[in-house]
Amino acid sequence: MIRKIYTKSVWQMTDTGMDFLPEESESYDYSGPVAECAAGTWNVYDTAIKKILNGTIVLTTSTLRCRIFKAQAAASVSSFALSTITQIGTTNRAAYMSDYTLSLNTLSVLAGSTTLKFEANNLVITASGGNATSLMYAVVYASGASATVLHALMWCKLSSAAFPVTDTNTLTITAPATGYFVVY
């Protein structure tokens, strides 16, 4: 299987500030081995980019949390038009997995450039009160002005197949060494 690996993606904001148009990208085809059980790439929602630019989401000061979703949430989670995580639906949320607050959120400048990368600690989420089943997606969101506004920031497919976490055991999602995502 050949996969396209993107190393750079540049978007241009329109005059209205409501849309982004792809301007350039760099990628290469890869056909080597891939660890399918490892968490995939973190994908930033299109609406999150707008919210970062207009100040609704401030990466270094907003409270960012991670919520785990079941395999059946695939279509909802992976919609890049997703604005809030309530759009995913409560039945898709993984039972017995509490939301995890990201810590040490930083934007750091890559050496010799104006490129920023977003980093945070590993995510460690414990199943509590029962066995969590059919897990597949992690969604990071920012808390809004009220407890009901949960702005979707980014998502990741955790595995190629659904998996369980038994009561009192933990799911650890290791932070990417290159950052969760890069801002050019």
Secondary structure as GFF3:
##gff-version 3
##sequence-region A 1 184
A	DSSP	beta_strand	3	13	.	.	.	ID=ss1
A	DSSP	beta_strand	20	30	.	.	.	ID=ss2
A	DSSP	beta_strand	43	44	.	.	.	ID=ss3
A	DSSP	alpha_helix	46	53	.	.	.	ID=ss4
A	DSSP	beta_strand	64	70	.	.	.	ID=ss5
A	DSSP	three_ten_helix	71	73	.	.	.	ID=ss6
A	DSSP	alpha_helix	74	77	.	.	.	ID=ss7
A	DSSP	three_ten_helix	85	88	.	.	.	ID=ss8
A	DSSP	three_ten_helix	90	92	.	.	.	ID=ss9
A	DSSP	beta_strand	100	101	.	.	.	ID=ss10
A	DSSP	beta_strand	106	109	.	.	.	ID=ss11
A	DSSP	beta_strand	116	119	.	.	.	ID=ss12
A	DSSP	beta_strand	123	126	.	.	.	ID=ss13
A	DSSP	beta_strand	132	143	.	.	.	ID=ss14
A	DSSP	beta_strand	150	157	.	.	.	ID=ss15
A	DSSP	beta_strand	163	165	.	.	.	ID=ss16
A	DSSP	beta_strand	170	173	.	.	.	ID=ss17
A	DSSP	beta_strand	181	183	.	.	.	ID=ss18
###
